[in-house]
């Protein structure tokens, strides 16, 4: 969970190759989110994301408000 600009906690998954990556502000990040129409951001295997992680990228999936992950109040 990460705080949004108004203090609401937003769920986010962060993926990276463990071991040989220094977590600092110089990392390359691919962030994906979708928050409209009450639809959920689907979690699935993605070879492009795996390839990016093998090359040192950090992948972040944010479940922003507007999606359906946390019910109708979250969507509205």
Secondary structure, 3 states (H helix, E strand, C coil): CEECCCCCEECEEEECCCCCCCCCCCCCEEEEECCCCCCCCCCCCCHHHHHHHHCCCEEEEECCCCCCCCCHHHHC
